Amino acid sequence: MAGRRARTGRGWDASPPRTGDATTPPRPRPGRRGRGAETDPEAAPTPPRDEAELAREICLRQLSVRPRTRAELAGALARRGISEEVAAQVLDRYDEVGIVDDAAFARAWVSSRHSGRGLSRRALANELRQRGVDGEVASEALGELDEETEAETARALVERKLRTARGEPDAVFRRLVGMLARKGYPPGVAIRAVKDALAAQSAEAAEFAEHIDADALADAEHELDRDAR
C-alpha cells in the first residue's frame, strides 16, 4: 500500500538481498565442529594408565568399604587384570606402611564377630581362612578368645532366645542346640549352655534339664555335628 514503509527487519518478512548488495557471511552453526578438528594429526593421544597407579586405586576403593586382608586385595587386583608382579609391589608397600595388616584385621574380626554375632572360635577360624588369613596369624587372634568367654557367650545367646521361645521343653532344647551349632559351638559347650539356661528359667524347665537322658543328648550332638557341617 502507498505510504507504508517497507519492513526491512530480519525474519519472515525480510526481502532477499539484491545482486551487488553487501551481505554478512553466514555464521557457522553452533555445536558443529569442522572435519579438521576430528582428524587433527596434531592432537595428542591419551597416554595409557600406569598399571601400578591403577592397582593402588583399586586397593583404596576396596579399603574404603571395609578393612581387607592381603589375599582379598590380591584377588581384587587379579580380577581387574593387574599382573602378579605389580600387585606384589603395591601390596608389599601397603604392608610396609601398615595399610594392610592381616594380624590387626584378624584381631578386629574376632572381637567384632564374637561380640556382635556370638560366633564361636571354630566359626571365626573358618571365616578367617576364607579371607586368606594365615593359619598362625588366625590362631594368635583366636587365642584372645578363651574357653570361658566362649561358654559365657553361648549361655547369653541361649538366655536371649529363651525369652521368646515357645513349645515343649524338648522341642525348645533341640532348637537351641541347633542355633548354637550354626554359630560353630562344639556339642559339649552347646548342650551345657542350654541345660544351664533351662535350669535357671523355671521349675518345669529345670526338671526337664535334670532328666535329659543320654539318647536325647546323643541326638542333639548328632544335630550339632550335622548343622556345623
Residue frames as a rotation matrix with the C-alpha (Angstrom) as fourth column:
MET 1
0.575 0.818 0.000 0.00
0.818 -0.575 0.000 0.00
0.000 0.000 -1.000 0.00
ALA 2
0.068 -0.542 0.837 1.13
0.432 -0.741 -0.515 3.54
0.899 0.397 0.184 -0.80
GLY 3
0.366 0.014 0.931 2.55
-0.562 -0.794 0.233 5.46
0.742 -0.608 -0.282 2.08
ARG 4
0.967 -0.043 0.251 3.61
-0.184 0.564 0.805 2.44
-0.176 -0.825 0.537 4.10
ARG 5
0.141 -0.985 -0.097 7.28
-0.989 -0.144 0.021 1.93
-0.035 0.093 -0.995 4.75
ALA 6
0.487 -0.056 -0.872 8.70
-0.299 0.927 -0.227 -1.38
0.820 0.372 0.434 3.72
ARG 7
0.834 -0.205 0.512 9.74
-0.459 0.257 0.851 -3.59
-0.306 -0.944 0.120 6.61
THR 8
0.437 -0.768 -0.468 13.38
-0.556 0.178 -0.812 -4.49
0.707 0.615 -0.349 6.35
GLY 9
0.185 -0.371 0.910 13.91
-0.940 0.202 0.274 -6.48
-0.286 -0.906 -0.311 9.57
ARG 10
-0.790 -0.478 -0.384 15.28
-0.551 0.828 0.103 -9.94
0.269 0.293 -0.917 9.60
GLY 11
-0.543 0.595 0.593 12.75
-0.265 0.548 -0.793 -12.73
-0.797 -0.588 -0.140 9.76
TRP 12
-0.191 0.540 0.819 9.83
0.680 0.675 -0.286 -13.98
-0.708 0.502 -0.496 7.76
ASP 13
0.800 0.599 0.025 9.28
0.449 -0.571 -0.687 -10.58
-0.398 0.561 -0.726 6.01
ALA 14
0.040 -0.855 -0.516 12.90
-0.155 -0.516 0.842 -9.81
-0.987 0.046 -0.154 5.13
SER 15
0.872 0.216 -0.440 13.46
-0.439 -0.057 -0.897 -9.16
-0.219 0.975 0.045 1.43
PRO 16
0.656 -0.678 0.331 16.09
0.690 0.717 0.103 -11.27
-0.307 0.161 0.938 -0.32
PRO 17
0.048 -0.701 -0.711 19.34
0.059 -0.709 0.703 -9.42
-0.997 -0.076 0.007 -0.94
ARG 18
0.953 0.243 -0.183 19.77
-0.137 -0.195 -0.971 -7.92
-0.271 0.950 -0.152 -4.36
THR 19
0.552 -0.783 0.287 22.72
0.818 0.443 -0.367 -8.57
0.160 0.438 0.885 -6.59
GLY 20
-0.049 -0.690 0.722 25.61
0.345 -0.690 -0.636 -6.42
0.937 0.218 0.272 -5.56
ASP 21
0.727 0.330 0.602 24.42
-0.414 -0.489 0.768 -5.83
0.548 -0.807 -0.219 -2.02
ALA 22
-0.490 -0.865 0.105 26.98
-0.563 0.222 -0.796 -6.25
0.665 -0.449 -0.596 0.75
THR 23
0.665 0.716 -0.214 25.94
-0.343 0.547 0.764 -9.23
0.664 -0.434 0.609 2.82
THR 24
0.096 -0.575 0.813 27.25
-0.982 0.079 0.172 -10.65
-0.163 -0.815 -0.557 6.07
PRO 25
-0.469 -0.291 -0.834 28.77
-0.530 0.848 0.002 -14.08
0.707 0.443 -0.552 5.55
PRO 26
0.587 0.779 -0.222 26.71
-0.306 0.467 0.830 -16.84
0.750 -0.419 0.512 7.22
ARG 27
-0.046 -0.556 0.830 27.75
-0.998 -0.012 -0.063 -17.77
0.045 -0.831 -0.555 10.76
PRO 28
-0.660 -0.201 -0.724 28.69
-0.256 0.966 -0.035 -21.36
0.707 0.163 -0.689 11.40
ARG 29
0.458 0.882 -0.107 26.05
-0.263 0.249 0.932 -23.34
0.849 -0.399 0.347 13.24
PRO 30
-0.021 -0.476 0.879 26.81
-0.989 -0.119 -0.088 -23.68
0.146 -0.871 -0.468 16.94
GLY 31
0.412 0.155 0.898 27.87
-0.578 0.807 0.126 -27.10
-0.705 -0.571 0.421 18.11
ARG 32
0.988 -0.084 0.128 29.29
0.152 0.629 -0.763 -28.21
-0.017 0.773 0.634 14.75
ARG 33
0.298 -0.952 -0.061 32.96
-0.220 -0.131 0.967 -28.97
-0.929 -0.275 -0.248 14.51
GLY 34
0.436 -0.219 -0.873 34.99
-0.899 -0.146 -0.412 -28.91
-0.037 0.965 -0.261 11.38
ARG 35
0.953 -0.069 -0.295 36.35
-0.004 0.971 -0.240 -32.10
0.303 0.230 0.925 10.00
GLY 36
0.158 -0.984 0.086 39.85
-0.169 -0.113 -0.979 -30.92
0.973 0.140 -0.184 10.62
ALA 37
-0.049 -0.152 0.987 39.30
-0.967 -0.241 -0.085 -30.93
0.251 -0.959 -0.135 14.40
GLU 38
0.784 0.437 0.441 38.27
-0.546 0.824 0.153 -34.60
-0.296 -0.361 0.885 14.32
THR 39
0.864 -0.478 0.158 41.24
0.499 0.768 -0.402 -35.75
0.071 0.427 0.902 12.29
ASP 40
0.788 -0.579 0.209 43.80
-0.566 -0.815 -0.124 -33.29
0.242 -0.021 -0.970 13.56
PRO 41
0.537 -0.638 -0.552 47.16
0.363 0.765 -0.531 -35.06
0.762 0.084 0.643 13.37
GLU 42
-0.364 -0.707 0.606 48.49
-0.257 -0.549 -0.795 -32.64
0.895 -0.445 0.018 15.98
ALA 43
0.533 0.649 0.543 46.02
-0.707 -0.011 0.707 -33.91
0.465 -0.760 0.454 18.66
ALA 44
-0.562 -0.798 0.219 47.91
-0.771 0.408 -0.489 -35.72
0.301 -0.443 -0.844 21.43
PRO 45
0.015 0.568 -0.823 46.70
-0.056 0.822 0.566 -39.31
0.998 0.038 0.044 22.17
THR 46
0.677 0.282 0.680 45.59
-0.680 -0.114 0.724 -40.13
0.282 -0.952 0.115 25.72
PRO 47
-0.404 -0.904 -0.136 48.54
-0.762 0.415 -0.497 -41.79
0.506 -0.097 -0.857 27.46
PRO 48
0.141 0.438 -0.888 47.93
0.117 0.883 0.454 -45.31
0.983 -0.167 0.073 28.82
ARG 49
0.717 0.190 0.670 47.31
-0.598 -0.325 0.733 -45.51
0.357 -0.926 -0.119 32.57
ASP 50
-0.427 -0.903 0.050 50.17
-0.741 0.318 -0.592 -46.69
0.519 -0.290 -0.804 34.73
GLU 51
0.042 0.478 -0.878 49.41
0.049 0.876 0.479 -50.20
0.998 -0.063 0.014 35.98
ALA 52
-0.641 -0.337 -0.690 50.73
0.677 0.176 -0.715 -49.54
0.362 -0.925 0.115 39.49
GLU 53
-0.926 0.353 0.136 48.60
-0.377 -0.884 -0.277 -46.39
0.022 -0.308 0.951 39.74
LEU 54
-0.106 0.925 -0.365 45.52
-0.650 0.213 0.730 -48.37
0.753 0.314 0.579 38.70
ALA 55
-0.155 -0.024 -0.988 46.37
0.456 0.885 -0.093 -51.09
0.876 -0.465 -0.126 41.25
ARG 56
-0.936 -0.212 -0.282 46.61
0.347 -0.407 -0.845 -48.53
0.065 -0.888 0.455 44.05
GLU 57
-0.654 0.752 0.082 43.29
-0.722 -0.653 0.228 -47.03
0.226 0.090 0.970 43.03
ILE 58
0.038 0.659 -0.751 41.61
-0.236 0.736 0.634 -50.46
0.971 0.153 0.183 43.11
CYS 59
-0.446 -0.295 -0.845 43.04
0.668 0.519 -0.534 -51.22
0.596 -0.802 -0.034 46.56
LEU 60
-0.999 0.038 -0.034 41.99
-0.008 -0.763 -0.646 -47.89
-0.050 -0.645 0.763 48.05
ARG 61
-0.350 0.931 -0.107 38.50
-0.768 -0.220 0.602 -48.31
0.537 0.293 0.791 46.68
GLN 62
0.046 0.310 -0.950 38.28
0.206 0.927 0.313 -51.76
0.978 -0.210 -0.021 48.29
LEU 63
-0.629 -0.407 -0.662 39.61
0.702 0.069 -0.709 -50.49
0.334 -0.911 0.242 51.60
SER 64
-0.867 0.354 0.350 37.13
-0.402 -0.912 -0.074 -47.61
0.294 -0.205 0.934 51.67
VAL 65
0.100 0.937 -0.336 34.31
-0.417 0.346 0.840 -50.15
0.903 0.056 0.425 52.08
ARG 66
0.955 0.074 0.287 35.88
-0.294 0.348 0.890 -52.16
-0.034 -0.935 0.354 54.93
PRO 67
0.043 -0.981 0.187 39.30
-0.853 0.062 0.519 -53.43
-0.521 -0.181 -0.834 56.03
ARG 68
0.866 0.176 -0.468 40.67
-0.440 0.713 -0.546 -56.17
0.238 0.679 0.695 53.75
THR 69
0.532 -0.728 0.431 43.28
0.093 0.557 0.825 -58.86
-0.841 -0.399 0.365 54.04
ARG 70
-0.362 -0.749 -0.554 46.21
-0.606 -0.262 0.751 -59.01
-0.708 0.608 -0.359 51.66
ALA 71
-0.817 0.069 0.573 44.67
0.359 0.838 0.411 -62.07
-0.452 0.542 -0.709 49.99
GLU 72
0.248 0.968 0.030 41.37
0.699 -0.158 -0.697 -60.25
-0.670 0.194 -0.716 49.42
LEU 73
0.443 -0.147 -0.885 43.15
-0.405 -0.913 -0.051 -57.31
-0.800 0.380 -0.464 47.79
ALA 74
-0.684 -0.730 -0.009 45.28
-0.384 0.349 0.855 -59.63
-0.620 0.588 -0.519 45.67
GLY 75
-0.462 0.599 0.654 42.11
0.712 0.690 -0.129 -61.32
-0.529 0.406 -0.745 44.44
ALA 76
0.577 0.693 -0.432 40.52
0.333 -0.683 -0.651 -57.98
-0.746 0.232 -0.624 43.56
LEU 77
0.040 -0.657 -0.753 43.63
-0.654 -0.587 0.477 -56.95
-0.755 0.474 -0.453 41.60
ALA 78
-0.820 -0.345 0.457 43.76
0.040 0.762 0.646 -60.26
-0.571 0.548 -0.611 39.72
ARG 79
-0.005 0.912 0.410 40.11
0.783 0.259 -0.566 -59.89
-0.622 0.318 -0.715 38.70
ARG 80
0.761 0.254 -0.597 40.93
-0.053 -0.893 -0.447 -56.47
-0.647 0.372 -0.666 37.22
GLY 81
0.896 -0.372 0.244 43.81
0.373 0.329 -0.868 -57.89
0.243 0.868 0.434 35.20
ILE 82
0.634 -0.726 0.265 46.69
-0.770 -0.622 0.138 -56.50
0.065 -0.292 -0.954 37.26
SER 83
0.279 -0.612 -0.740 49.84
-0.217 0.710 -0.670 -58.58
0.935 0.348 0.065 36.85
GLU 84
0.775 -0.011 -0.631 51.13
0.540 0.530 0.654 -60.58
0.327 -0.848 0.417 39.82
GLU 85
-0.250 -0.966 -0.061 54.40
0.902 -0.209 -0.378 -58.63
0.353 -0.150 0.924 39.79
VAL 86
-0.544 0.105 0.832 52.74
-0.066 -0.994 0.083 -55.21
0.836 -0.010 0.548 40.05
ALA 87
0.575 0.818 0.028 50.21
-0.149 0.072 0.986 -56.48
0.804 -0.571 0.164 42.60
ALA 88
0.483 -0.467 -0.741 53.01
0.828 0.519 0.212 -57.81
0.286 -0.715 0.638 44.80
GLN 89
-0.587 -0.747 0.312 54.90
0.625 -0.663 -0.412 -54.49
0.515 -0.046 0.856 44.61
VAL 90
-0.231 0.589 0.775 51.84
-0.337 -0.795 0.504 -52.46
0.913 -0.145 0.382 45.60
LEU 91
0.764 0.602 -0.232 50.79
-0.035 0.397 0.917 -54.83
0.644 -0.693 0.324 48.39
ASP 92
0.098 -0.814 -0.573 54.34
0.913 0.303 -0.275 -55.07
0.397 -0.496 0.772 49.75
ARG 93
-0.710 -0.349 0.612 54.39
0.191 -0.932 -0.309 -51.29
0.678 -0.103 0.728 50.03
TYR 94
0.183 0.875 0.449 51.00
-0.473 -0.322 0.820 -51.30
0.862 -0.362 0.355 51.76
ASP 95
0.641 -0.064 -0.765 52.37
0.558 0.723 0.407 -53.90
0.527 -0.688 0.499 54.21
GLU 96
-0.378 -0.921 -0.094 55.33
0.778 -0.261 -0.571 -51.65
0.502 -0.289 0.815 54.99
VAL 97
-0.784 0.080 0.616 53.25
-0.198 -0.972 -0.126 -48.59
0.589 -0.220 0.778 55.80
GLY 98
-0.928 0.370 0.032 50.58
0.103 0.339 -0.935 -50.54
-0.357 -0.865 -0.353 57.70
ILE 99
-0.428 0.821 -0.378 47.69
-0.903 -0.399 0.157 -50.01
-0.022 0.409 0.912 55.30
VAL 100
0.462 0.482 -0.745 47.38
-0.459 0.848 0.265 -53.79
0.759 0.219 0.613 55.04
ASP 101
-0.603 -0.589 0.538 47.86
-0.762 0.227 -0.606 -55.69
0.235 -0.775 -0.586 58.32
ASP 102
-0.106 0.593 -0.798 46.44
-0.218 0.769 0.601 -59.22
0.970 0.238 0.048 58.46
ALA 103
-0.669 -0.175 -0.723 47.21
0.605 0.436 -0.666 -59.62
0.432 -0.883 -0.185 62.18
ALA 104
-0.923 0.353 -0.156 45.29
-0.190 -0.767 -0.613 -56.46
-0.336 -0.536 0.774 63.08
PHE 105
-0.394 0.800 -0.452 42.50
-0.774 -0.022 0.633 -57.48
0.497 0.599 0.628 60.72
ALA 106
-0.312 0.248 -0.917 42.20
0.204 0.960 0.191 -60.90
0.928 -0.128 -0.350 62.40
ARG 107
-0.867 -0.032 -0.498 42.09
0.499 -0.060 -0.865 -59.44
-0.002 -0.998 0.068 65.92
ALA 108
-0.776 0.600 -0.195 39.41
-0.561 -0.797 -0.223 -56.91
-0.290 -0.064 0.955 64.97
TRP 109
-0.339 0.651 -0.679 37.41
-0.591 0.415 0.692 -59.55
0.732 0.636 0.244 63.08
VAL 110
-0.526 0.092 -0.845 37.40
0.497 0.840 -0.217 -61.97
0.690 -0.534 -0.488 66.03
SER 111
-0.911 0.146 -0.386 36.40
0.281 -0.466 -0.839 -59.27
-0.302 -0.873 0.383 68.51
SER 112
-0.672 0.663 -0.332 33.65
-0.725 -0.679 0.113 -57.82
-0.151 0.316 0.937 66.32
ARG 113
-0.274 0.585 -0.763 32.10
-0.545 0.559 0.625 -61.06
0.792 0.587 0.166 65.10
HIS 114
-0.633 0.046 -0.773 32.17
0.534 0.749 -0.393 -62.73
0.560 -0.661 -0.499 68.51
SER 115
-0.846 0.307 -0.437 30.64
0.242 -0.510 -0.826 -59.83
-0.476 -0.804 0.357 70.42
GLY 116
-0.603 0.610 -0.514 28.24
-0.744 -0.662 0.088 -58.83
-0.287 0.435 0.854 67.63
ARG 117
0.025 0.599 -0.800 27.13
-0.802 0.490 0.342 -62.20
0.597 0.633 0.493 66.23
GLY 118
0.417 0.106 0.903 28.13
-0.806 0.503 0.313 -64.55
-0.421 -0.858 0.295 69.03
LEU 119
0.708 -0.174 -0.684 30.22
-0.417 0.679 -0.605 -66.72
0.570 0.714 0.408 66.70
SER 120
0.901 -0.387 0.194 32.41
0.072 0.577 0.814 -69.41
-0.427 -0.719 0.548 68.20
ARG 121
0.049 -0.974 -0.223 36.13
-0.542 -0.213 0.813 -69.82
-0.839 0.081 -0.538 67.70
ARG 122
-0.380 -0.176 0.908 35.52
0.482 0.800 0.357 -72.59
-0.790 0.573 -0.219 65.19
ALA 123
0.589 0.668 0.455 33.22
0.758 -0.260 -0.598 -70.42
-0.282 0.697 -0.660 63.08
LEU 124
0.816 -0.331 -0.473 35.63
-0.308 -0.943 0.130 -67.48
-0.489 0.040 -0.871 63.29
ALA 125
-0.216 -0.933 0.289 38.56
-0.184 0.330 0.926 -69.65
-0.959 0.147 -0.242 62.26
ASN 126
-0.082 0.278 0.957 36.62
0.841 0.535 -0.083 -70.71
-0.535 0.798 -0.278 59.18
GLU 127
0.891 0.453 0.019 35.80
0.404 -0.773 -0.489 -67.10
-0.207 0.443 -0.872 58.25
LEU 128
0.462 -0.799 -0.384 39.42
-0.513 -0.594 0.620 -66.01
-0.723 -0.089 -0.685 58.63
ARG 129
-0.370 -0.585 0.722 40.56
0.248 0.686 0.684 -68.92
-0.895 0.432 -0.109 56.47
GLN 130
0.346 0.597 0.724 38.07
0.877 0.068 -0.476 -67.93
-0.333 0.800 -0.499 53.76
ARG 131
0.993 0.025 -0.114 39.58
-0.003 -0.971 -0.240 -64.43
-0.117 0.239 -0.964 53.77
GLY 132
0.634 -0.773 -0.018 43.08
0.216 0.199 -0.956 -65.74
0.743 0.602 0.293 53.28
VAL 133
0.541 -0.462 0.703 44.46
-0.819 -0.481 0.314 -65.11
0.193 -0.745 -0.638 56.77
ASP 134
-0.293 -0.765 -0.574 47.47
-0.464 0.638 -0.614 -67.29
0.836 0.086 -0.542 57.53
GLY 135
0.406 0.519 -0.752 46.74
0.281 0.712 0.643 -70.13
0.869 -0.473 0.143 59.97
GLU 136
-0.334 -0.622 -0.708 49.31
0.887 0.046 -0.459 -68.99
0.318 -0.782 0.537 62.51
VAL 137
-0.924 0.048 0.379 48.05
-0.091 -0.991 -0.097 -65.40
0.371 -0.124 0.920 62.41
ALA 138
-0.001 1.000 0.000 44.46
-0.406 -0.001 0.914 -66.62
0.914 0.001 0.406 62.84
SER 139
0.240 0.046 -0.970 45.40
0.651 0.733 0.196 -68.86
0.720 -0.679 0.146 65.77
GLU 140
-0.769 -0.581 -0.267 47.06
0.598 -0.504 -0.623 -65.97
0.227 -0.639 0.735 67.55
ALA 141
-0.705 0.577 0.412 43.96
-0.495 -0.817 0.296 -63.80
0.507 0.004 0.862 67.16
LEU 142
0.269 0.856 -0.440 41.64
-0.223 0.500 0.837 -66.62
0.937 -0.127 0.326 68.26
GLY 143
-0.307 -0.483 -0.820 43.83
0.678 0.494 -0.544 -67.21
0.668 -0.723 0.176 71.31
GLU 144
-0.938 -0.004 0.347 42.48
-0.186 -0.837 -0.514 -63.98
0.293 -0.547 0.784 72.76
LEU 145
0.068 0.993 0.094 39.05
-0.876 0.014 0.482 -65.64
0.477 -0.115 0.871 72.92
ASP 146
-0.843 -0.494 0.213 39.35
-0.530 0.694 -0.488 -68.19
0.094 -0.524 -0.847 75.73
GLU 147
-0.704 0.558 -0.440 37.05
0.360 0.814 0.456 -71.12
0.613 0.163 -0.773 76.52
GLU 148
-0.564 0.498 -0.659 35.40
0.707 -0.122 -0.696 -69.38
-0.427 -0.859 -0.283 79.46
THR 149
-0.625 0.310 -0.717 34.43
-0.392 -0.918 -0.055 -66.37
-0.675 0.246 0.695 77.36
GLU 150
-0.800 0.312 -0.512 33.11
-0.419 0.318 0.850 -68.63
0.428 0.895 -0.124 74.63
ALA 151
-0.648 0.568 -0.507 30.95
0.685 0.726 -0.064 -70.58
0.332 -0.389 -0.859 77.13
GLU 152
-0.540 0.434 -0.721 29.58
0.383 -0.636 -0.670 -67.34
-0.749 -0.638 0.178 78.61
THR 153
-0.716 0.259 -0.649 28.65
-0.634 -0.630 0.448 -66.08
-0.292 0.732 0.615 75.16
ALA 154
-0.779 0.437 -0.450 26.88
0.032 0.743 0.668 -69.34
0.626 0.506 -0.593 74.34
ARG 155
-0.549 0.578 -0.604 24.88
0.824 0.254 -0.506 -69.12
-0.139 -0.775 -0.616 77.57
ALA 156
-0.586 0.310 -0.749 23.94
-0.063 -0.939 -0.339 -65.47
-0.808 -0.152 0.569 76.87
LEU 157
-0.819 0.283 -0.500 22.72
-0.537 -0.068 0.841 -66.42
0.204 0.957 0.208 73.38
VAL 158
-0.663 0.577 -0.478 20.51
0.498 0.816 0.293 -69.17
0.559 -0.044 -0.828 74.81
GLU 159
-0.528 0.460 -0.714 19.06
0.676 -0.282 -0.681 -66.94
-0.515 -0.842 -0.162 77.53
ARG 160
-0.723 0.238 -0.648 18.19
-0.434 -0.887 0.158 -64.30
-0.537 0.396 0.745 74.95
LYS 161
-0.739 0.437 -0.513 16.37
-0.362 0.385 0.849 -66.84
0.569 0.813 -0.126 72.77
LEU 162
-0.726 0.444 -0.526 14.56
0.648 0.698 -0.305 -68.36
0.232 -0.562 -0.794 75.74
ARG 163
-0.800 0.419 -0.429 12.72
-0.041 -0.752 -0.658 -65.08
-0.598 -0.509 0.619 76.39
THR 164
-0.180 0.745 -0.642 10.60
-0.932 -0.339 -0.131 -65.64
-0.315 0.575 0.755 73.28
ALA 165
-0.899 -0.213 -0.382 10.83
-0.346 0.881 0.323 -69.43
0.267 0.423 -0.866 72.96
ARG 166
0.047 0.956 0.288 7.54
-0.973 0.108 -0.202 -71.32
-0.225 -0.271 0.936 72.76
GLY 167
0.279 0.153 -0.948 6.77
-0.560 0.828 -0.032 -75.03
0.780 0.540 0.317 72.82
GLU 168
0.982 0.060 -0.178 7.57
0.081 0.721 0.689 -78.12
0.170 -0.691 0.703 74.81
PRO 169
0.595 -0.800 0.073 10.92
-0.521 -0.315 0.794 -78.17
-0.612 -0.510 -0.604 76.64
ASP 170
0.148 -0.556 0.818 12.20
0.454 0.773 0.443 -80.98
-0.878 0.306 0.367 74.41
ALA 171
0.563 0.123 0.817 11.48
0.822 -0.193 -0.536 -79.02
0.092 0.973 -0.210 71.22
VAL 172
0.968 -0.224 0.116 12.95
-0.237 -0.964 0.120 -75.84
0.085 -0.144 -0.986 72.69
PHE 173
0.449 -0.832 0.326 16.04
-0.172 0.277 0.945 -77.74
-0.877 -0.481 -0.019 73.75
ARG 174
0.137 -0.384 0.913 16.64
0.809 0.576 0.121 -79.05
-0.572 0.722 0.389 70.23
ARG 175
0.790 0.181 0.585 16.08
0.525 -0.693 -0.494 -75.67
0.316 0.698 -0.643 68.60
LEU 176
0.896 -0.441 0.050 18.55
-0.403 -0.761 0.508 -74.02
-0.186 -0.475 -0.860 70.93
VAL 177
0.189 -0.877 0.442 21.32
0.083 0.463 0.883 -76.55
-0.979 -0.130 0.160 70.45
GLY 178
0.308 -0.027 0.951 20.77
0.929 0.221 -0.295 -76.25
-0.203 0.975 0.093 66.69
MET 179
0.970 0.064 0.232 21.11
0.112 -0.974 -0.198 -72.47
0.214 0.218 -0.952 66.92
LEU 180
0.582 -0.809 0.084 24.44
-0.484 -0.262 0.835 -72.80
-0.653 -0.526 -0.544 68.72
ALA 181
0.179 -0.499 0.848 25.60
0.563 0.759 0.327 -75.39
-0.807 0.419 0.417 66.19
ARG 182
0.658 0.133 0.741 25.06
0.737 -0.319 -0.596 -72.95
0.157 0.938 -0.308 63.35
LYS 183
0.885 -0.393 0.251 27.31
-0.421 -0.904 0.070 -70.50
0.200 -0.167 -0.965 65.17
GLY 184
0.250 -0.861 -0.443 30.03
-0.361 0.342 -0.868 -73.14
0.898 0.377 -0.226 65.40
TYR 185
0.061 -0.241 0.969 29.86
-0.998 -0.036 0.054 -74.19
0.022 -0.970 -0.243 69.06
PRO 186
-0.780 -0.384 -0.495 31.09
-0.373 0.919 -0.126 -77.71
0.503 0.087 -0.860 69.91
PRO 187
0.010 0.867 -0.497 28.42
0.103 0.494 0.863 -80.17
0.995 -0.060 -0.084 71.15
GLY 188
-0.219 -0.131 -0.967 29.62
0.916 0.315 -0.251 -80.18
0.337 -0.940 0.051 74.77
VAL 189
-0.959 -0.174 -0.221 29.60
0.240 -0.918 -0.316 -76.38
-0.148 -0.356 0.923 75.04
ALA 190
-0.649 0.759 0.055 26.21
-0.434 -0.429 0.792 -76.04
0.624 0.490 0.608 73.34
ILE 191
0.041 0.706 -0.707 24.43
0.332 0.658 0.676 -78.72
0.942 -0.263 -0.207 75.37
ARG 192
-0.424 -0.262 -0.867 25.82
0.901 -0.032 -0.432 -77.46
0.085 -0.964 0.250 78.67
ALA 193
-0.999 0.047 0.024 24.77
-0.048 -0.998 -0.029 -73.88
0.022 -0.030 0.999 77.85
VAL 194
-0.345 0.934 -0.087 21.21
-0.386 -0.057 0.921 -74.96
0.855 0.351 0.380 77.03
LYS 195
0.023 0.336 -0.941 20.88
0.666 0.697 0.265 -77.17
0.746 -0.633 -0.208 80.11
ASP 196
-0.696 -0.356 -0.624 22.11
0.714 -0.442 -0.543 -74.41
-0.083 -0.823 0.562 82.42
ALA 197
-0.923 0.372 0.099 19.81
-0.336 -0.903 0.267 -71.81
0.189 0.213 0.959 80.88
LEU 198
-0.129 0.909 -0.396 16.79
-0.116 0.383 0.917 -74.12
0.985 0.164 0.056 81.05
ALA 199
-0.191 -0.006 -0.982 17.55
0.849 0.502 -0.168 -74.98
0.493 -0.865 -0.090 84.68
ALA 200
-0.857 -0.213 -0.470 17.52
0.445 -0.765 -0.466 -71.28
-0.260 -0.608 0.750 85.58
GLN 201
-0.805 0.544 0.238 14.33
-0.143 -0.566 0.812 -70.47
0.576 0.619 0.533 83.68
SER 202
0.112 0.899 0.423 11.61
-0.908 -0.080 0.412 -72.26
0.404 -0.430 0.807 85.65
ALA 203
-0.152 -0.113 0.982 10.96
-0.733 0.679 -0.035 -75.29
-0.663 -0.725 -0.186 87.85
GLU 204
0.786 0.507 0.354 9.49
-0.135 0.699 -0.702 -77.23
-0.603 0.504 0.618 84.91
ALA 205
0.782 -0.550 -0.294 12.42
-0.396 -0.074 -0.915 -76.42
0.481 0.832 -0.276 82.65
ALA 206
-0.094 -0.844 0.527 14.85
-0.990 0.025 -0.137 -77.22
0.103 -0.535 -0.838 85.46
GLU 207
0.201 0.247 0.948 13.26
-0.472 0.872 -0.128 -80.62
-0.858 -0.422 0.292 85.97
PHE 208
0.988 0.153 0.016 13.45
-0.050 0.420 -0.906 -81.33
-0.145 0.895 0.422 82.25
ALA 209
0.462 -0.882 -0.091 17.11
-0.692 -0.293 -0.660 -80.28
0.555 0.368 -0.746 82.12
GLU 210
-0.094 -0.495 0.864 17.91
-0.938 0.334 0.089 -82.50
-0.333 -0.802 -0.496 85.07
HIS 211
0.121 0.261 0.958 16.40
-0.148 0.959 -0.242 -85.56
-0.981 -0.113 0.155 83.41
ILE 212
0.525 -0.049 -0.850 17.62
-0.849 -0.095 -0.519 -85.16
-0.055 0.994 -0.092 79.84
ASP 213
0.743 -0.184 0.644 18.54
-0.036 0.949 0.312 -88.72
-0.669 -0.255 0.698 79.03
ALA 214
-0.255 -0.962 0.100 21.56
-0.017 0.108 0.994 -90.00
-0.967 0.252 -0.044 77.19
ASP 215
-0.170 0.250 0.953 19.57
0.917 0.393 0.061 -90.67
-0.360 0.885 -0.296 74.00
ALA 216
0.853 0.521 0.010 18.42
0.498 -0.810 -0.309 -87.05
-0.153 0.269 -0.951 73.82
LEU 217
0.460 -0.771 -0.440 21.97
-0.317 -0.605 0.730 -85.83
-0.829 -0.197 -0.523 74.31
ALA 218
-0.419 -0.628 0.656 23.24
0.368 0.543 0.755 -88.18
-0.830 0.558 0.004 71.61
ASP 219
0.254 0.603 0.756 20.56
0.958 -0.048 -0.283 -86.95
-0.134 0.796 -0.590 69.19
ALA 220
0.928 0.085 -0.362 21.41
0.104 -0.994 0.032 -83.35
-0.357 -0.067 -0.932 69.99
GLU 221
0.029 -0.992 -0.123 25.12
-0.202 -0.126 0.971 -83.95
-0.979 -0.003 -0.204 69.39
HIS 222
-0.324 -0.079 0.943 24.27
0.787 0.531 0.315 -85.56
-0.525 0.844 -0.110 66.06
GLU 223
0.689 0.640 0.340 22.23
0.724 -0.591 -0.356 -82.48
-0.026 0.491 -0.871 65.08
LEU 224
0.697 -0.504 -0.510 25.07
-0.177 -0.810 0.560 -80.20
-0.695 -0.300 -0.653 66.16
ASP 225
-0.332 -0.888 0.319 27.61
0.121 0.295 0.948 -82.04
-0.935 0.353 0.010 64.05
ARG 226
-0.096 0.371 0.924 25.30
0.963 0.268 -0.008 -82.11
-0.251 0.889 -0.383 61.05
ASP 227
0.875 0.484 -0.010 24.46
0.471 -0.857 -0.209 -78.40
-0.109 0.179 -0.978 61.29
ALA 228
0.418 -0.800 -0.430 28.11
-0.166 -0.533 0.830 -77.45
-0.893 -0.275 -0.356 61.79
ARG 229
-0.453 -0.580 0.677 28.98
0.545 0.421 0.725 -79.14
-0.706 0.697 0.126 58.52
